[in-house]
C-alpha cells in the first residue's frame, strides 16, 4: 500500500484498501473497515474503476448494515446493485441479499423476494457466495414467517458448503450453524 501510494498507482492502492477493509470487517473493526472502503471508493471513482466502485459501495453498505445504520446501508447497497447490474453483476447479486434483508426488516417482503430471485441468478456460479446468499434468503424467510422455506434455503446452503468443504472456523460455517440451530428450535428473531 505504501509503495503504491508512493508511485501513484491508484488502482493498486484501491485494491489494497479493499483487502485491508475486508480484513478489518472480518475482525469486527467496522470503523477502520469503513475508512478503508471510503478511501477505496474515492480512488475507484478517480480512476474510473467501476468494478472496484461496485464492491466498495456494497462493502460500505454491509458495514452500515452490521452497525444497524439501515438508512445508510440501503443507500450504499442500492447504489452497488444499480451500478453492479451494468458493470459487475456477481457482487450486485450478493449485495441484493443484504438489501433484501433490509426490505424484509421493514416488512417489504415482495421487494425482498424480488431482490433475492434476481440476485440468485447473478451469483449461482460462485458457490461460496451462493451459500452466503442462501443464508440471507433463509433470514428473509424467517422474518416473513416462512419457516419451511427457511429450512429449504438453509439445506441448500449446507449442501453447497459441504461440497466446497467450507472450513469450520469460517464466517459462512458460523452463519450456517447459527441458522440451523435457530431453525431446529423454531426460534424467530
N, CA, C and O of each residue as an XYZ file, in Angstrom:
756
protein
N       0.837     -1.195      0.000
C       0.000      0.000      0.000
C       0.876      1.250      0.000
O       0.618      2.197     -0.743
N       1.905      1.246      0.832
C       2.809      2.398      0.909
C       3.518      2.609     -0.422
O       3.634      3.736     -0.903
N       3.991      1.514     -1.010
C       4.696      1.610     -2.295
C       3.753      2.124     -3.377
O       4.135      2.965     -4.191
N       2.528      1.619     -3.384
C       1.588      2.056     -4.415
C       1.233      3.530     -4.256
O       1.051      4.236     -5.248
N       1.134      3.990     -3.032
C       0.905      5.422     -2.819
C       2.090      6.228     -3.336
O       1.929      7.271     -3.968
N       3.275      5.717     -3.051
C       4.497      6.425     -3.426
C       4.641      6.556     -4.941
O       5.051      7.603     -5.443
N       4.302      5.489     -5.663
C       4.453      5.515     -7.119
C       3.201      6.013     -7.832
O       3.190      6.139     -9.057
N       2.161      6.290     -7.081
C       0.942      6.847     -7.668
C       0.044      5.830     -8.347
O      -0.739      6.191     -9.225
N       0.140      4.554     -7.954
C      -0.709      3.511     -8.529
C      -2.043      3.502     -7.790
O      -2.231      2.745     -6.837
N      -2.960      4.342     -8.235
C      -4.239      4.499     -7.548
C      -5.116      3.249     -7.649
O      -5.841      2.931     -6.706
N      -5.062      2.543     -8.771
C      -5.829      1.298     -8.895
C      -5.332      0.256     -7.888
O      -6.123     -0.374     -7.186
N      -4.032      0.090     -7.833
C      -3.444     -0.857     -6.890
C      -3.717     -0.461     -5.447
O      -3.988     -1.308     -4.596
N      -3.640      0.837     -5.187
C      -3.921      1.350     -3.848
C      -5.374      1.044     -3.457
O      -5.643      0.620     -2.333
N      -6.297      1.261     -4.388
C      -7.709      0.973     -4.113
C      -7.906     -0.510     -3.814
O      -8.642     -0.872     -2.896
N      -7.255     -1.353     -4.583
C      -7.359     -2.798     -4.364
C      -6.838     -3.211     -2.999
O      -7.458     -4.024     -2.314
N      -5.713     -2.662     -2.605
C      -5.158     -2.988     -1.288
C      -6.039     -2.438     -0.162
O      -6.213     -3.089      0.868
N      -6.582     -1.261     -0.361
C      -7.500     -0.713      0.653
C      -8.742     -1.581      0.795
O      -9.253     -1.755      1.902
N      -9.233     -2.129     -0.315
C     -10.380     -3.028     -0.250
C     -10.027     -4.275      0.558
O     -10.809     -4.719      1.398
N      -8.851     -4.834      0.299
C      -8.424     -6.016      1.038
C      -8.260     -5.737      2.520
O      -8.676     -6.532      3.363
N      -7.659     -4.615      2.828
C      -7.468     -4.228      4.224
C      -8.813     -3.970      4.898
O      -9.029     -4.369      6.042
N      -9.710     -3.304      4.185
C     -11.046     -3.062      4.717
C     -11.788     -4.358      4.993
O     -12.468     -4.483      6.011
N     -11.661     -5.321      4.092
C     -12.307     -6.623      4.288
C     -11.743     -7.335      5.511
O     -12.485     -7.957      6.271
N     -10.449     -7.244      5.695
C      -9.827     -7.850      6.881
C     -10.346     -7.198      8.158
O     -10.699     -7.888      9.114
N     -10.391     -5.874      8.171
C     -10.927     -5.165      9.344
C     -12.385     -5.569      9.603
O     -12.781     -5.790     10.748
N     -13.169     -5.661      8.534
C     -14.585     -6.015      8.671
C     -14.740     -7.409      9.273
O     -15.567     -7.619     10.161
N     -13.938     -8.364      8.785
C     -13.983     -9.721      9.336
C     -13.616     -9.742     10.814
O     -14.113    -10.575     11.572
N     -12.751     -8.830     11.218
C     -12.322     -8.763     12.614
C     -13.283     -7.944     13.474
O     -13.061     -7.793     14.676
N     -14.348     -7.414     12.868
C     -15.304     -6.608     13.616
C     -14.835     -5.189     13.870
O     -15.396     -4.490     14.714
N     -13.831     -4.765     13.161
C     -13.298     -3.406     13.307
C     -13.956     -2.532     12.231
O     -13.318     -2.118     11.263
N     -15.227     -2.270     12.431
C     -16.044     -1.640     11.396
C     -15.628     -0.218     11.065
O     -15.707      0.185      9.905
N     -15.191      0.548     12.046
C     -14.777      1.916     11.751
C     -13.581      1.910     10.796
O     -13.565      2.642      9.806
N     -12.591      1.087     11.100
C     -11.412      1.011     10.229
C     -11.796      0.485      8.846
O     -11.278      0.953      7.831
N     -12.706     -0.487      8.813
C     -13.163     -1.019      7.527
C     -13.819      0.079      6.706
O     -13.542      0.226      5.516
N     -14.690      0.850      7.349
C     -15.398      1.927      6.658
C     -14.408      2.948      6.092
O     -14.567      3.399      4.958
N     -13.399      3.310      6.867
C     -12.395      4.272      6.401
C     -11.689      3.740      5.146
O     -11.487      4.477      4.181
N     -11.316      2.456      5.170
C     -10.644      1.856      4.008
C     -11.564      1.804      2.789
O     -11.149      2.145      1.682
N     -12.810      1.377      2.991
C     -13.742      1.278      1.865
C     -14.064      2.659      1.281
O     -14.199      2.805      0.066
N     -14.186      3.665      2.146
C     -14.448      5.025      1.653
C     -13.270      5.535      0.827
O     -13.462      6.157     -0.218
N     -12.058      5.272      1.295
C     -10.865      5.698      0.551
C     -10.774      4.946     -0.777
O     -10.440      5.538     -1.804
N     -11.069      3.644     -0.759
C     -11.045      2.854     -1.992
C     -12.101      3.359     -2.973
O     -11.864      3.402     -4.180
N     -13.258      3.738     -2.454
C     -14.329      4.264     -3.306
C     -13.880      5.557     -3.992
O     -14.082      5.735     -5.193
N     -13.276      6.448     -3.221
C     -12.783      7.717     -3.822
C     -11.758      7.431     -4.926
O     -11.817      8.029     -6.001
N     -10.824      6.519     -4.657
C      -9.805      6.192     -5.652
C     -10.425      5.513     -6.877
O     -10.058      5.820     -8.011
N     -11.358      4.598     -6.649
C     -12.005      3.905     -7.770
C     -12.713      4.896     -8.679
O     -12.650      4.787     -9.903
N     -13.378      5.851     -8.076
C     -14.069      6.862     -8.880
C     -13.077      7.753     -9.614
O     -13.322      8.156    -10.752
N     -11.962      8.059     -8.967
C     -10.951      8.925     -9.587
C     -10.330      8.280    -10.822
O     -10.022      8.968    -11.795
N     -10.145      6.953    -10.785
C      -9.509      6.275    -11.915
C     -10.512      5.579    -12.828
O     -10.126      4.967    -13.824
N     -11.794      5.668    -12.495
C     -12.827      5.082    -13.343
C     -12.925      3.566    -13.255
O     -13.332      2.918    -14.220
N     -12.562      2.996    -12.122
C     -12.665      1.546    -11.940
C     -14.054      1.213    -11.413
O     -14.294      1.209    -10.205
N     -14.960      0.934    -12.337
C     -16.353      0.688    -11.964
C     -16.510     -0.575    -11.112
O     -17.337     -0.607    -10.201
N     -15.725     -1.611    -11.402
C     -15.862     -2.849    -10.627
C     -15.447     -2.621     -9.175
O     -16.112     -3.113     -8.263
N     -14.372     -1.893     -8.948
C     -13.951     -1.594     -7.579
C     -14.969     -0.688     -6.907
O     -15.231     -0.826     -5.712
N     -15.542      0.235     -7.664
C     -16.567      1.115     -7.121
C     -17.778      0.320     -6.641
O     -18.322      0.598     -5.572
N     -18.200     -0.669     -7.430
C     -19.341     -1.515     -7.053
C     -19.066     -2.213     -5.728
O     -19.892     -2.182     -4.816
N     -17.905     -2.840     -5.630
C     -17.582     -3.611     -4.425
C     -17.409     -2.688     -3.221
O     -17.836     -3.029     -2.118
N     -16.792     -1.535     -3.417
C     -16.620     -0.592     -2.302
C     -17.974     -0.097     -1.798
O     -18.199     -0.022     -0.590
N     -18.867      0.239     -2.714
C     -20.214      0.681     -2.317
C     -20.938     -0.412     -1.528
O     -21.508     -0.154     -0.468
N     -20.906     -1.618     -2.053
C     -21.582     -2.725     -1.382
C     -20.970     -3.050     -0.034
O     -21.685     -3.313      0.933
N     -19.649     -3.031      0.030
C     -18.992     -3.295      1.308
C     -19.333     -2.229      2.337
O     -19.539     -2.537      3.510
N     -19.393     -0.981      1.903
C     -19.824      0.084      2.817
C     -21.249     -0.176      3.292
O     -21.559      0.008      4.469
N     -22.116     -0.604      2.374
C     -23.477     -0.937      2.760
C     -23.524     -2.046      3.793
O     -24.297     -1.977      4.748
N     -22.703     -3.065      3.606
C     -22.671     -4.164      4.564
C     -22.133     -3.724      5.928
O     -22.600     -4.201      6.962
N     -21.160     -2.820      5.930
C     -20.643     -2.299      7.202
C     -21.744     -1.525      7.924
O     -21.963     -1.720      9.120
N     -22.426     -0.659      7.208
C     -23.516      0.101      7.826
C     -24.637     -0.824      8.301
O     -25.247     -0.583      9.343
N     -24.905     -1.888      7.530
C     -25.909     -2.865      7.935
C     -25.509     -3.505      9.264
O     -26.327     -3.610     10.178
N     -24.273     -3.924      9.365
C     -23.774     -4.540     10.599
C     -23.851     -3.573     11.770
O     -24.093     -3.981     12.906
N     -23.646     -2.303     11.495
C     -23.727     -1.271     12.540
C     -25.165     -0.834     12.812
O     -25.397      0.077     13.607
N     -26.135     -1.484     12.151
C     -27.558     -1.165     12.331
C     -27.921      0.239     11.842
O     -28.892      0.827     12.318
N     -27.160      0.769     10.911
C     -27.477      2.054     10.275
C     -28.159      1.742      8.947
O     -27.562      1.866      7.877
N     -29.416      1.336      9.042
C     -30.120      0.790      7.886
C     -30.344      1.797      6.761
O     -30.300      1.426      5.588
N     -30.583      3.053      7.094
C     -30.796      4.044      6.030
C     -29.531      4.190      5.191
O     -29.596      4.206      3.962
N     -28.379      4.297      5.853
C     -27.108      4.401      5.130
C     -26.828      3.122      4.362
O     -26.398      3.167      3.210
N     -27.073      1.969      5.004
C     -26.831      0.680      4.350
C     -27.647      0.570      3.068
O     -27.141      0.139      2.032
N     -28.913      0.964      3.149
C     -29.784      0.859      1.980
C     -29.302      1.750      0.836
O     -29.367      1.356     -0.329
N     -28.827      2.928      1.160
C     -28.312      3.833      0.114
C     -27.120      3.207     -0.601
O     -27.098      3.129     -1.829
N     -26.124      2.760      0.172
C     -24.916      2.197     -0.442
C     -25.203      0.896     -1.185
O     -24.695      0.681     -2.285
N     -26.015      0.029     -0.583
C     -26.334     -1.232     -1.246
C     -27.134     -0.992     -2.522
O     -26.910     -1.661     -3.530
N     -28.057     -0.052     -2.484
C     -28.821      0.286     -3.687
C     -27.932      0.793     -4.810
O     -28.119      0.433     -5.972
N     -26.960      1.633     -4.457
C     -26.023      2.129     -5.471
C     -25.156      0.994     -6.020
O     -24.882      0.939     -7.219
N     -24.730      0.091     -5.139
C     -23.899     -1.045     -5.578
C     -24.672     -1.940     -6.544
O     -24.128     -2.387     -7.554
N     -25.930     -2.196     -6.234
C     -26.756     -3.043     -7.096
C     -26.980     -2.372     -8.450
O     -26.822     -3.006     -9.493
N     -27.346     -1.101     -8.433
C     -27.619     -0.390     -9.689
C     -26.383     -0.343    -10.585
O     -26.463     -0.635    -11.778
N     -25.252      0.021    -10.012
C     -24.015      0.106    -10.787
C     -23.522     -1.290    -11.165
O     -23.031     -1.505    -12.272
N     -23.657     -2.229    -10.239
C     -23.194     -3.586    -10.493
C     -23.953     -4.279    -11.598
O     -23.370     -5.059    -12.352
N     -25.245     -4.012    -11.712
C     -26.022     -4.617    -12.792
C     -25.430     -4.270    -14.152
O     -25.486     -5.062    -15.093
N     -24.872     -3.092    -14.237
C     -24.292     -2.646    -15.507
C     -22.844     -3.091    -15.679
O     -22.440     -3.456    -16.783
N     -22.052     -3.064    -14.597
C     -20.617     -3.268    -14.736
C     -20.058     -4.531    -14.081
O     -18.997     -5.007    -14.483
N     -20.754     -5.085    -13.075
C     -20.167     -6.198    -12.325
C     -21.284     -6.971    -11.621
O     -21.499     -6.791    -10.422
N     -21.999     -7.831    -12.360
C     -23.196     -8.492    -11.833
C     -22.976     -9.420    -10.633
O     -23.853     -9.513     -9.774
N     -21.837    -10.106    -10.548
C     -21.646    -11.041     -9.445
C     -21.805    -10.376     -8.078
O     -22.624    -10.835     -7.282
N     -21.057     -9.314     -7.774
C     -21.272     -8.702     -6.468
C     -22.640     -8.021     -6.348
O     -23.188     -7.918     -5.251
N     -23.185     -7.563     -7.465
C     -24.532     -6.977     -7.404
C     -25.511     -8.001     -6.867
O     -26.388     -7.668     -6.071
N     -25.366     -9.246     -7.299
C     -26.222    -10.311     -6.795
C     -26.040    -10.527     -5.311
O     -27.018    -10.661     -4.575
N     -24.804    -10.563     -4.867
C     -24.529    -10.766     -3.443
C     -25.096     -9.623     -2.608
O     -25.688     -9.854     -1.553
N     -24.918     -8.401     -3.074
C     -25.405     -7.246     -2.313
C     -26.931     -7.164     -2.320
O     -27.528     -6.555     -1.432
N     -27.561     -7.777     -3.326
C     -29.029     -7.870     -3.323
C     -29.518     -8.638     -2.096
O     -30.583     -8.335     -1.557
N     -28.749     -9.626     -1.656
C     -29.122    -10.382     -0.474
C     -29.180     -9.504      0.765
O     -30.107     -9.617      1.567
N     -28.195     -8.632      0.924
C     -28.193     -7.715      2.067
C     -29.335     -6.715      1.961
O     -29.996     -6.408      2.954
N     -29.562     -6.211      0.762
C     -30.643     -5.258      0.550
C     -31.998     -5.927      0.813
O     -32.907     -5.291      1.346
N     -32.134     -7.196      0.444
C     -33.373     -7.939      0.705
C     -33.636     -8.047      2.208
O     -34.783     -7.957      2.646
N     -32.586     -8.239      2.990
C     -32.755     -8.301      4.449
C     -33.280     -6.980      5.001
O     -34.121     -6.971      5.900
N     -32.791     -5.874      4.470
C     -33.282     -4.565      4.914
C     -34.763     -4.433      4.583
O     -35.563     -4.001      5.413
N     -35.112     -4.812      3.363
C     -36.526     -4.736      2.953
C     -37.380     -5.635      3.836
O     -38.474     -5.238      4.240
N     -36.905     -6.830      4.140
C     -37.669     -7.759      4.974
C     -37.836     -7.222      6.391
O     -38.891     -7.400      7.001
N     -36.821     -6.578      6.910
C     -36.938     -5.980      8.248
C     -38.017     -4.905      8.271
O     -38.648     -4.669      9.301
N     -38.223     -4.256      7.128
C     -39.279     -3.249      7.001
C     -40.601     -3.869      6.531
O     -41.538     -3.156      6.171
N     -40.659     -5.192      6.541
C     -41.832     -5.953      6.121
C     -42.240     -5.680      4.674
O     -43.421     -5.742      4.331
N     -41.265     -5.381      3.840
C     -41.486     -5.203      2.403
C     -41.069     -6.507      1.712
O     -40.081     -6.563      0.980
N     -41.855     -7.541      1.971
C     -41.459     -8.881      1.556
C     -41.491     -9.088      0.049
O     -40.653     -9.819     -0.479
N     -42.423     -8.476     -0.655
C     -42.450     -8.622     -2.110
C     -41.156     -8.095     -2.722
O     -40.567     -8.734     -3.593
N     -40.720     -6.924     -2.258
C     -39.460     -6.350     -2.751
C     -38.276     -7.224     -2.364
O     -37.360     -7.432     -3.160
N     -38.300     -7.732     -1.136
C     -37.199     -8.582     -0.668
C     -37.083     -9.827     -1.551
O     -35.987    -10.178     -1.989
N     -38.203    -10.490     -1.813
C     -38.148    -11.708     -2.620
C     -37.778    -11.417     -4.073
O     -37.114    -12.235     -4.709
N     -38.187    -10.290     -4.599
C     -37.788     -9.915     -5.966
C     -36.270     -9.731     -6.031
O     -35.623    -10.168     -6.983
N     -35.717     -9.085     -5.016
C     -34.259     -8.912     -4.960
C     -33.553    -10.263     -4.888
O     -32.548    -10.478     -5.566
N     -34.071    -11.165     -4.076
C     -33.453    -12.477     -3.915
C     -33.513    -13.291     -5.205
O     -32.531    -13.930     -5.583
N     -34.647    -13.270     -5.872
C     -34.781    -14.049     -7.108
C     -33.819    -13.563     -8.183
O     -33.201    -14.370     -8.878
N     -33.691    -12.258     -8.321
C     -32.744    -11.714     -9.305
C     -31.309    -11.981     -8.872
O     -30.472    -12.382     -9.681
N     -31.033    -11.757     -7.601
C     -29.673    -11.928     -7.094
C     -29.154    -13.344     -7.231
O     -27.984    -13.545     -7.556
N     -30.004    -14.326     -6.989
C     -29.531    -15.710     -7.066
C     -29.065    -16.056     -8.475
O     -28.096    -16.796     -8.642
N     -29.737    -15.533     -9.477
C     -29.325    -15.780    -10.864
C     -27.941    -15.191    -11.144
O     -27.195    -15.713    -11.972
N     -27.604    -14.102    -10.449
C     -26.331    -13.439    -10.689
C     -25.166    -14.140     -9.993
O     -24.022    -13.995    -10.423
N     -25.430    -14.886     -8.938
C     -24.323    -15.460     -8.172
C     -24.280    -16.971     -8.158
O     -23.389    -17.544     -7.531
N     -25.208    -17.641     -8.826
C     -25.286    -19.095     -8.689
C     -24.050    -19.831     -9.188
O     -23.879    -21.008     -8.871
N     -23.195    -19.187     -9.948
C     -21.978    -19.849    -10.434
C     -20.790    -19.689     -9.478
O     -19.702    -20.191     -9.761
N     -20.984    -19.006     -8.365
C     -19.909    -18.803     -7.393
C     -20.358    -19.420     -6.067
O     -21.031    -18.760     -5.275
N     -19.990    -20.683     -5.819
C     -20.584    -21.447     -4.721
C     -20.529    -20.809     -3.333
O     -21.542    -20.804     -2.632
N     -19.407    -20.284     -2.923
C     -19.339    -19.750     -1.568
C     -20.272    -18.554     -1.398
O     -20.980    -18.458     -0.396
N     -20.277    -17.648     -2.366
C     -21.183    -16.506     -2.292
C     -22.636    -16.955     -2.393
O     -23.521    -16.365     -1.774
N     -22.874    -18.006     -3.180
C     -24.227    -18.535     -3.314
C     -24.710    -19.066     -1.958
O     -25.851    -18.818     -1.569
N     -23.862    -19.783     -1.250
C     -24.242    -20.309      0.067
C     -24.512    -19.175      1.050
O     -25.475    -19.235      1.815
N     -23.671    -18.144      1.037
C     -23.904    -16.979      1.915
C     -25.240    -16.319      1.570
O     -26.007    -15.926      2.449
N     -25.488    -16.211      0.279
C     -26.722    -15.607     -0.207
C     -27.941    -16.399      0.277
O     -28.938    -15.816      0.703
N     -27.854    -17.720      0.207
C     -28.957    -18.565      0.659
C     -29.201    -18.426      2.158
O     -30.332    -18.568      2.621
N     -28.150    -18.152      2.911
C     -28.332    -17.877      4.348
C     -29.145    -16.596      4.534
O     -30.010    -16.525      5.408
N     -28.864    -15.590      3.712
C     -29.649    -14.356      3.784
C     -31.094    -14.620      3.366
O     -32.025    -14.053      3.938
N     -31.274    -15.482      2.368
C     -32.618    -15.838      1.933
C     -33.364    -16.496      3.087
O     -34.534    -16.197      3.325
N     -32.693    -17.387      3.798
C     -33.320    -18.049      4.948
C     -33.707    -17.023      6.014
O     -34.760    -17.145      6.640
N     -32.864    -16.021      6.217
C     -33.182    -14.957      7.184
C     -34.436    -14.199      6.760
O     -35.287    -13.883      7.592
N     -34.546    -13.910      5.473
C     -35.746    -13.231      4.967
C     -36.971    -14.113      5.209
O     -38.016    -13.634      5.648
N     -36.827    -15.405      4.919
C     -37.941    -16.330      5.147
C     -38.351    -16.358      6.622
O     -39.541    -16.398      6.935
N     -37.384    -16.337      7.512
C     -37.691    -16.326      8.945
C     -38.471    -15.066      9.294
O     -39.476    -15.131     10.002
N     -38.015    -13.928      8.803
C     -38.713    -12.671      9.070
C     -40.133    -12.680      8.503
O     -41.047    -12.078      9.066
N     -40.298    -13.379      7.370
C     -41.615    -13.460      6.733
C     -42.497    -14.544      7.364
O     -43.656    -14.710      6.983
N     -41.939    -15.274      8.325
C     -42.699    -16.345      8.962
C     -42.819    -17.585      8.099
O     -43.701    -18.414      8.326
N     -41.953    -17.727      7.118
C     -41.960    -18.862      6.188
C     -40.878    -19.865      6.605
O     -39.864    -20.011      5.923
N     -41.098    -20.542      7.714
C     -40.064    -21.399      8.286
C     -39.739    -22.613      7.418
O     -38.584    -23.036      7.370
N     -40.726    -23.179      6.734
C     -40.437    -24.300      5.833
C     -39.503    -23.862      4.713
O     -38.563    -24.572      4.358
N     -39.774    -22.687      4.165
C     -38.893    -22.154      3.109
C     -37.518    -21.817      3.658
O     -36.511    -21.999      2.975
N     -37.472    -21.327      4.886
C     -36.181    -21.032      5.515
C     -35.364    -22.310      5.676
O     -34.160    -22.317      5.423
N     -36.019    -23.391      6.096
C     -35.339    -24.690      6.210
C     -34.772    -25.114      4.848
O     -33.638    -25.584      4.762
N     -35.565    -24.945      3.795
C     -35.132    -25.349      2.456
C     -33.920    -24.537      2.006
O     -32.967    -25.098      1.464
N     -33.944    -23.235      2.221
C     -32.802    -22.383      1.844
C     -31.570    -22.774      2.643
O     -30.462    -22.819      2.108
N     -31.763    -23.054      3.910
C     -30.659    -23.445      4.777
C     -30.058    -24.787      4.323
O     -28.837    -24.946      4.302
N     -30.910    -25.738      3.966
C     -30.419    -27.038      3.478
C     -29.633    -26.867      2.176
O     -28.608    -27.519      1.979
N     -30.108    -25.999      1.298
C     -29.372    -25.745      0.046
C     -28.012    -25.139      0.337
O     -27.014    -25.513     -0.278
N     -27.975    -24.205      1.272
C     -26.694    -23.582      1.649
C     -25.755    -24.618      2.250
O     -24.558    -24.610      1.961
N     -26.282    -25.508      3.081
C     -25.462    -26.561      3.704
C     -24.882    -27.492      2.644
O     -23.708    -27.853      2.716
N     -25.696    -27.887      1.657
C     -25.186    -28.761      0.589
C     -24.021    -28.107     -0.140
O     -23.005    -28.749     -0.407
N     -24.175    -26.824     -0.461
C     -23.100    -26.118     -1.157
C     -21.865    -26.046     -0.263
O     -20.752    -26.317     -0.715
N     -22.058    -25.681      1.000
C     -20.927    -25.570      1.932
C     -20.197    -26.903      2.056
O     -18.967    -26.935      2.090
N     -20.936    -27.990      2.122
C     -20.312    -29.311      2.213
C     -19.563    -29.659      0.931
O     -18.472    -30.228      0.984
N     -20.143    -29.319     -0.219
C     -19.491    -29.614     -1.500
C     -18.169    -28.882     -1.654
O     -17.203    -29.433     -2.180
N     -18.129    -27.641     -1.194
C     -16.886    -26.862     -1.351
C     -15.990    -26.962     -0.124
O     -14.953    -26.303     -0.052
N     -16.388    -27.778      0.833
C     -15.606    -28.055      2.032
C     -15.218    -26.774      2.783
O     -14.042    -26.471      2.983
N     -16.245    -26.048      3.183
C     -16.054    -24.805      3.928
C     -15.425    -25.127      5.277
O     -15.833    -26.071      5.954
N     -14.445    -24.348      5.654
C     -13.768    -24.545      6.946
C     -14.722    -24.255      8.097
O     -15.550    -23.348      8.021
N     -14.595    -25.030      9.151
C     -15.459    -24.882     10.320
C     -15.328    -23.522     11.001
O     -16.263    -23.069     11.662
N     -14.188    -22.875     10.847
C     -13.975    -21.584     11.508
C     -14.289    -20.391     10.606
O     -13.962    -19.254     10.948
N     -14.916    -20.639      9.462
C     -15.229    -19.554      8.524
C     -16.509    -18.833      8.927
O     -17.321    -19.352      9.693
N     -16.666    -17.647      8.404
C     -17.887    -16.863      8.633
C     -19.115    -17.611      8.116
O     -20.158    -17.629      8.768
N     -18.984    -18.230      6.940
C     -20.102    -18.966      6.367
C     -20.510    -20.123      7.279
O     -21.698    -20.316      7.537
N     -19.543    -20.889      7.766
C     -19.863    -22.020      8.645
C     -20.560    -21.548      9.916
O     -21.507    -22.178     10.386
N     -20.088    -20.445     10.461
C     -20.691    -19.898     11.675
C     -22.126    -19.427     11.421
O     -23.033    -19.722     12.200
N     -22.315    -18.701     10.335
C     -23.651    -18.211      9.980
C     -24.607    -19.375      9.747
O     -25.738    -19.373     10.234
N     -24.146    -20.350      9.010
C     -24.977    -21.502      8.691
C     -25.335    -22.299      9.944
O     -26.484    -22.709     10.110
N     -24.376    -22.517     10.813
C     -24.646    -23.240     12.064
C     -25.666    -22.495     12.918
O     -26.563    -23.106     13.499
N     -25.525    -21.167     12.993
C     -26.473    -20.360     13.761
C     -27.881    -20.457     13.204
O     -28.850    -20.572     13.955
N     -27.989    -20.409     11.888
C     -29.306    -20.539     11.245
C     -29.907    -21.917     11.499
O     -31.084    -22.041     11.837
N     -29.087    -22.943     11.333
C     -29.585    -24.301     11.552
C     -30.076    -24.474     12.987
O     -31.111    -25.097     13.223
N     -29.341    -23.926     13.930
C     -29.739    -24.018     15.331
C     -31.070    -23.296     15.569
O     -31.971    -23.828     16.218
N     -31.176    -22.080     15.035
C     -32.424    -21.329     15.181
C     -33.600    -22.079     14.587
O     -34.666    -22.165     15.196
N     -33.399    -22.625     13.388
C     -34.488    -23.315     12.727
C     -34.812    -24.640     13.400
O     -35.971    -25.050     13.448
N     -33.809    -25.296     13.908
C     -34.021    -26.553     14.637
C     -34.915    -26.319     15.854
O     -35.740    -27.160     16.210
N     -34.733    -25.179     16.471
C     -35.518    -24.841     17.650
C     -36.719    -23.961     17.324
O     -37.434    -23.518     18.222
N     -36.937    -23.706     16.019
C     -38.064    -22.892     15.559
C     -38.116    -21.556     16.272
O     -39.194    -21.074     16.617
N     -36.936    -20.946     16.497
C     -36.873    -19.660     17.175
C     -36.845    -18.573     16.124
O     -36.053    -18.623     15.184
N     -37.715    -17.587     16.287
C     -37.747    -16.450     15.365
C     -37.226    -15.220     16.076
O     -37.529    -14.993     17.248
N     -36.447    -14.431     15.369
C     -35.906    -13.185     15.930
C     -36.387    -12.017     15.120
O     -36.047    -10.873     15.423
